[in-house]
Amino acid sequence: MRATTVLWPSDLPSCSGICYGWKRPLILVAGVVPAEDEEDETVRALISSVASDPRWRGVHEMFTSCPTVIGFCVASASNSIPPVLRIKERSLHDDPSPDVLRCVLYRRHKRQSMRFYTFDFNELDILPSQESNGNSSPTSSRNAYALLDADFTRIQTSASRRGASLDAEVLSQANFARLLSDLVERRRAGDQLPGSRTPAAGTPDRPATPSTPPTVTVGEQRSRRTLVARVTRRLHAALRDLSTTVDQLDVRIEQAIYVAGEIPHVYHDKARTVSSISKYIKFHNCVWLVLNDVIIGIAFGTFLCENREILAAWLEYLMQYHLIHRTERALLWLNNWPAGLKLNTELSQFYCHTLIGMVSVWGWLLGRAAPYFPALIWTIGIAGSCGMTMIVSLLSDTLSLLTAHLYACYFISTAVFSQQLGLAGSLWNLFRGKRYNVLRNRIDTWDYDLDQLLLGTILFTLLAFLYPTVLTYYALFATARLAIMIVHAVLDTATALLNHFPLFALLLRVKDPLRLPGGVCIQRSKTGPLILTSQPAPLSSIFRHYAHLAGRLTTHYHPIRMLRQLAAGKLLTPIPRSAIRYNMIPVKKCVP
């Protein structure tokens, strides 16, 4: 006969009595009630009364079968674990007979310890933007089961044999075995748990109050609310894309709303399920990040406030010398045939005079604003009370504001350069006898007239003589823009790490690895029986989702991508804030 597996709690003292637990999918013993008679009906009534407990009602939907009496166990003389168990005339011991049951020891974790068994680390949803899909089985397991079911070459087993396997339900039973045992023991001791008030099935209808007829129809009110909500969302999105500080304020407000909304669920949870433990870790990770962010921000902000005069003088020198005088000298150098490169004189002078005028005006404005630099630095330091991320965001916005003249020059030179590239492409099609078909979005063959070819030749001559000048000035400001983008990349990376670093999960992994399980395994103990143990989650799984965040930053600021953008005449922009941000509050999907 085939051996039957029984999961026995290793922390259960050896005693004689009636065993209770689950019989499906595997036989799992949750506890033992001391008794002398195998047919004690009071134990069955005791287990049945546990189903009415509010703590058990919150988790009973996770199981397909209810707890029941399993059998009678007899403690051995040596108090060995497990004792002899009799289930329907069968015995559990080291007996080589066909009726022997195979025992696997497991540990009943206390709810306060927040340890549990799981097959996959993905079941522990600790990522802010990761949403639960309502299925308890991990994605990898579901895909594997689907592939096995679709394999027509695989021998199909009976339903009974497929059910008797170590699956997610068995692990859930092992996770809540301690809760079931505690409830049974308290019922036995007569210590009734204080019942929580259950909500009524329905509330009595209130008497209708007389209301005045509405002057505006329901459809008009709904359309107005929709319009206001749409305008608000667009304005909010525009402000977030325009200012890093506004986006960071939105992140901080979202974190405050999340913490305030999760406090009742985290600290008043009756049954510690995997979902509640995930909320606990996510909640404390958010709190720890905010507290550490504020501590670092206050320390750095104090440094800025105490040294604002020195930093203001250094900032004024840096702005006037590097961003104003060096830019003017570079433009004058390009206008005087640099390195023997003979540029178009008229176009070069136009570029030089126009751009130097813009830079000079901005330098005059910076000179007027220089006395207010200490107040600016003091404001940034005071903002450190909201966190280091707020200081980094203000520095990013300040950098964008102080280098606005460079962006304006870069925008103008990029617009001219991209237009010349488009013109060169059109002339290339002209000389090949091709034309771009706007309606079909493709290149078609076309016969051009002699006048058109002559005009194209004249335009090509102008383009060939003006392109080196345009390219030279474009390269200057593209290089400056590239340097500014590198600084923005460093600030964006610092903000993303301070907002989403898995600090609490990482420290929890070091302090108590079993609170972040990454799977289970069955090992042979030194004394002989098998033991179901939990494996800690690897560090790579904790940082996997945050590696996606680093991948987005690396992809956007990749040198090859930025060089391609420059060669194609496209504007270099910082990474969108939504791409490096995880929503703490799940976004509700509108169902039509």
CORBEL-V834228 format. One record per backbone hydrogen bond with DSSP energy under -0.5 kcal/mol. CO is the residue of the C=O (numbers start at 1). NH is the residue of the N-H. E is the energy in kcal/mol with one decimal. If there is no record, write none. Layout:
co=<CO/CO>
nh=<NH/NH>
e=<E/E>
//
This chain:
co=<4/5/6/6/7/8/9/13/16/17/18/19/19/20/20/21/22/26/27/28/28/31/32/33/37/39/40/40/41/42/43/44/45/46/47/47/48/49/50/53/54/56/56/59/60/68/71/72/73/74/76/84/85/85/86/87/90/91/91/92/93/97/100/101/102/103/104/105/106/107/110/110/110/111/120/121/123/124/127/138/139/140/141/142/143/144/145/146/147/148/150/151/158/159/160/163/165/167/168/169/170/171/172/174/176/177/178/179/180/181/182/183/184/185/186/187/190/217/218/219/220/221/222/223/224/225/226/227/228/229/230/231/232/233/234/235/236/237/238/239/243/244/245/246/247/248/249/250/251/252/253/254/255/256/257/258/259/262/263/264/271/273/274/275/276/277/278/279/280/281/282/283/284/285/286/287/288/289/290/291/292/293/293/294/295/296/297/298/299/300/301/302/303/305/307/308/309/310/311/312/313/314/315/316/317/318/318/319/319/320/321/324/325/326/327/328/329/330/331/332/333/334/337/338/340/341/344/345/346/347/348/349/350/351/352/353/354/355/356/357/358/359/360/361/362/363/364/365/366/369/370/372/373/374/375/376/377/378/379/381/382/383/384/387/388/389/390/391/392/393/394/395/396/397/398/399/401/403/404/405/406/407/408/409/410/411/412/413/414/415/416/417/418/419/420/421/422/423/424/425/426/427/428/429/430/433/435/435/436/437/437/442/442/444/446/449/450/451/452/453/454/455/456/457/458/459/460/461/462/463/466/467/468/469/470/471/472/473/474/475/476/477/478/479/480/481/482/483/484/485/486/487/488/489/490/491/492/493/494/495/496/497/501/502/503/504/505/506/507/508/512/513/513/514/516/519/521/521/523/523/525/529/530/531/531/533/535/535/538/538/539/543/544/545/546/547/548/549/550/551/552/553/555/558/559/560/561/562/563/564/565/566/571/576/576/577/578/584/590>
nh=<102/27/8/104/29/106/12/15/35/73/33/70/71/30/31/68/28/28/7/22/30/20/34/18/40/41/43/44/45/46/47/48/49/50/50/51/51/52/53/57/58/59/60/62/63/21/19/86/17/84/79/74/87/92/72/90/87/93/101/85/95/100/4/103/6/530/8/532/10/109/113/114/115/114/123/124/125/126/130/142/143/144/145/146/147/148/149/150/151/151/152/154/162/163/164/165/167/171/172/173/174/175/176/177/180/181/182/183/184/185/186/187/188/189/191/190/192/221/222/223/224/225/226/227/228/229/230/231/232/233/234/235/236/237/238/239/240/241/242/243/247/248/249/250/251/252/253/254/255/256/257/258/259/260/261/262/263/266/267/268/273/277/278/279/280/281/282/283/284/285/286/287/288/289/290/291/292/293/294/295/296/297/388/298/299/300/301/302/303/304/305/306/307/308/311/312/313/314/315/316/317/318/319/320/321/322/323/323/324/325/326/328/329/330/331/332/333/334/335/336/336/337/340/341/342/343/348/349/350/351/352/353/354/355/356/357/358/359/360/361/362/363/364/365/366/367/368/369/370/372/373/376/377/378/379/380/381/382/383/384/385/386/387/391/392/393/394/395/396/397/398/399/400/401/402/403/404/407/408/409/410/411/412/413/414/415/416/417/418/419/420/421/422/423/424/425/426/427/428/429/430/431/432/434/433/446/437/444/438/441/442/437/444/435/448/453/454/455/456/457/458/459/460/461/462/463/464/465/466/467/470/471/472/473/474/475/476/477/478/479/480/481/482/483/484/485/486/487/488/489/490/491/492/493/494/495/496/497/498/499/500/501/503/506/507/508/509/510/511/512/515/516/537/116/537/535/523/533/525/531/528/525/105/523/533/521/518/519/541/542/543/547/548/549/550/551/552/553/554/555/556/557/558/562/563/564/565/566/567/568/570/569/573/579/580/580/581/586/592>
e=<-2.2/-1.1/-0.6/-2.8/-2.8/-2.2/-1.0/-0.5/-0.6/-2.9/-2.8/-2.7/-1.0/-2.6/-1.4/-2.8/-2.5/-0.8/-3.0/-2.2/-0.5/-2.0/-0.6/-2.5/-0.8/-0.8/-0.7/-0.6/-2.0/-2.0/-2.4/-2.2/-1.8/-0.8/-0.6/-0.6/-0.8/-1.1/-1.9/-2.1/-0.9/-1.4/-1.5/-1.8/-1.4/-2.5/-2.8/-3.3/-2.0/-1.9/-1.3/-3.1/-0.6/-1.1/-1.9/-0.7/-1.5/-0.6/-0.6/-0.6/-2.3/-1.7/-0.6/-0.5/-3.0/-1.0/-2.2/-3.8/-3.5/-0.9/-0.6/-0.7/-0.7/-0.7/-1.3/-1.5/-1.2/-1.2/-0.7/-2.2/-2.5/-2.0/-2.6/-2.3/-2.1/-2.1/-2.3/-1.7/-0.7/-0.6/-0.9/-1.0/-2.1/-1.9/-1.3/-1.9/-1.2/-1.7/-2.0/-2.4/-2.3/-2.0/-1.6/-0.6/-2.1/-2.4/-2.6/-2.2/-2.2/-2.4/-2.2/-2.0/-2.3/-2.2/-1.7/-0.7/-1.4/-2.0/-2.4/-2.3/-2.4/-2.5/-2.4/-2.3/-2.7/-2.6/-2.3/-2.5/-2.5/-2.4/-2.2/-2.6/-2.7/-2.6/-2.4/-2.4/-2.1/-2.2/-1.8/-2.5/-1.4/-2.2/-2.4/-2.1/-2.0/-2.4/-2.5/-2.3/-2.3/-2.2/-2.5/-2.3/-2.6/-2.5/-2.0/-1.7/-1.1/-2.4/-2.2/-0.9/-1.6/-2.4/-2.1/-2.1/-2.2/-2.5/-2.7/-2.7/-2.4/-2.3/-2.0/-2.2/-2.9/-2.2/-2.2/-2.6/-2.8/-2.4/-2.5/-2.5/-2.6/-2.4/-1.5/-2.7/-2.1/-2.6/-2.8/-2.2/-1.5/-2.0/-2.4/-2.3/-1.3/-0.9/-2.4/-2.2/-2.1/-2.3/-2.4/-2.4/-2.2/-2.3/-2.5/-2.6/-2.5/-1.6/-1.0/-0.9/-0.7/-2.6/-2.2/-2.3/-2.5/-2.0/-2.1/-2.3/-2.2/-2.0/-1.5/-0.6/-0.8/-0.7/-1.3/-2.5/-0.7/-1.0/-2.7/-2.6/-2.1/-2.6/-3.0/-2.8/-2.2/-2.6/-2.4/-1.8/-1.8/-2.5/-2.7/-2.2/-2.1/-2.3/-2.2/-2.0/-2.4/-2.1/-1.9/-1.9/-1.0/-1.5/-2.0/-2.1/-2.7/-2.4/-2.3/-2.2/-2.2/-2.5/-2.0/-1.2/-1.9/-1.9/-1.3/-1.1/-2.5/-2.4/-2.4/-2.5/-2.1/-2.3/-2.6/-2.4/-1.9/-2.1/-2.8/-1.5/-1.3/-1.8/-2.3/-2.3/-2.4/-2.7/-2.2/-2.4/-2.3/-2.2/-2.1/-2.3/-2.8/-1.7/-2.0/-2.1/-2.4/-2.3/-2.4/-2.1/-2.0/-2.4/-2.0/-1.8/-2.0/-2.4/-1.1/-3.6/-1.2/-2.6/-0.5/-3.1/-0.8/-1.3/-1.3/-3.8/-0.6/-2.7/-0.7/-2.0/-2.4/-2.6/-2.3/-2.0/-2.1/-2.5/-2.3/-2.0/-2.2/-2.6/-2.5/-1.6/-1.9/-2.2/-2.1/-2.9/-2.0/-1.9/-2.2/-2.3/-1.6/-1.8/-2.2/-1.9/-1.7/-2.3/-2.2/-2.0/-1.9/-2.3/-1.6/-1.5/-2.2/-2.3/-1.9/-2.2/-2.7/-2.2/-2.1/-2.3/-2.4/-2.2/-2.3/-1.8/-2.0/-1.5/-2.5/-1.9/-2.5/-2.4/-1.9/-1.4/-2.7/-2.6/-1.9/-1.7/-0.5/-0.8/-2.9/-2.9/-0.6/-2.9/-0.6/-2.9/-0.6/-2.1/-3.3/-2.6/-0.8/-2.3/-3.9/-0.6/-0.7/-1.1/-2.0/-1.7/-1.1/-1.0/-2.0/-2.3/-2.0/-1.8/-2.7/-2.6/-2.2/-2.5/-0.8/-2.4/-2.5/-2.2/-2.2/-2.2/-2.7/-2.0/-2.7/-1.1/-0.6/-1.2/-0.6/-0.9/-0.8/-0.6/-0.6>
//
